[in-house]
Amino acid sequence: MSLTLHAIRHHQHQDGPGSRSVAWVSGCSIRCMKCVNSHLWERDPRSATTVDTVLTALEPGRLGSDVGVTVVGGEPFEQDDLGALCAAIASRWPIVAGYPRLIVYTGYTLGQLRLNANVLTALAHIDVLVDGPYLAALASPNLGYRGSSNQRV
């Protein structure tokens, strides 16, 4: 078991365009000041699970009206099986015109991620990556799906 899943919710609208299934993972070593998900910094070993279990939990959204999946944290790129999860979502979730199938939020920059060969599988299957640490001094409610202006889509 190499994913620590905090929660999955379907029909969400705050973490990307359209109605989405959102998976929150726990565990984050970045620990951005004033993070809205600071309760997910600690990896909860009781929530360790498998990719298949996460896919099963996402299934109601896929079969319903959700246009895609968003993975947030905690830090998704600190999950051992993020690549396998992203590949499985990309192979099972239908493409809905005008909407990204898979969005992942990370506190790492794309440049930092590309230096790690272990995350290349995940990057290959992600349609939209929102990267960079949350910086409270650069926060604004007018940034679309970004929390602070240093983050990139």
Secondary structure, 3 states (H helix, E strand, C coil): CCEEEEEEEEEECCCCCCCEEEEEECCCCCCCCCCCCHHHCCCCHHHEECHHHHHHHHHHHHHCCCCEEEEECCCHHHCCCHHHHHHHHHHHCCCCCCCCCEEEECCCCHHHHHCCHHHHHHHHHCCEEEECCCCHHHECCCCCCCCECCCEC
